[in-house]
Amino acid sequence: MEFKSFYIVFHDQLWVLLLTAALFFPVRKLIWVLYVRKKQKSQNAVSAEEKKFLKKRATLTSILLCVVFSYIYVNQVF
């Protein structure tokens, strides 16, 4: 299979994957910080265990958000 035909077949999926990977870490950090600040408003101190749980929660949320955004963006632009 030639590179050109491979690129034509997987063009959209490739860009969705690349955009998702590029957005994942900054979005996860942003969501995690928002979760921790919200938790700090209700409690004065947030334990390390709670931060770990909130990081897992932020990871799942950011994966879903980045994949959906990337898919919509690629379909609109390309």
N, C-alpha and C positions, 0 to 999 in steps of 0.2 A: 504494500500500500504506500503510495506516495505521501510525502509530507503535506502537499497542498490539499489532496482529497481528505486526509486525516484532519487537517485544520478546518476545512469546510464542514465536516460532519460534527466535530466537537467544539466549534467556535463558541457558541453560547455557554455550554457547560464549563468550558475552560475559563471564560471571563467571570462567570458566577463564582467559581471556586477561587480564583485569584482575588477578586474583590472581597469575598467573604473573609479570606485569610488576612487581607490587608486591614480590614475594619475590626476584626475580632478583638485584638488586644486593647486598643484604645476604648472601644465601646464597653468591654468587660470592666476595665478600670473605672470608667465613668459610672457605670451602673453600680459597681461595688461601693464606690465612695458615697453615692446617693443612699444606698441601703444602710451603710454604717452611720451616716449622719442622721438618718431617720430613726435608727435604733438609739442613737445617743440622745435624741430629744426625749424619748420615753424613759431611758435609763441614763444615769450619769456616766457609767463606765460600761464598755463592751468588752467581754472576755475574748481571749484568743480563740476559744472553741466556737463562740458565736460568730467571730470574724471568718473563721474557716467555713462555717455553714453558709454564711452570706456570700462568700466567694464562690462556692459551688452553685448557689442559686443564681448569682450574677453570670456565671459561665453558661448555664443552661439558657437563661434569658437572652444573653448576647448572641449565642449560636443561632437561636431561632430568629432573632431580630436581624442579624447580619445576612442570613441566607435569604430571608424574605425580601429584604431591601435590595440585595444584590440581584436577585432574580427579576424583580420589577424594574430595576434600573437598567439592566442589560436588555430586557425586552423592549424598553422604551427608547433606548439610545441606538441599539444595533438593529 
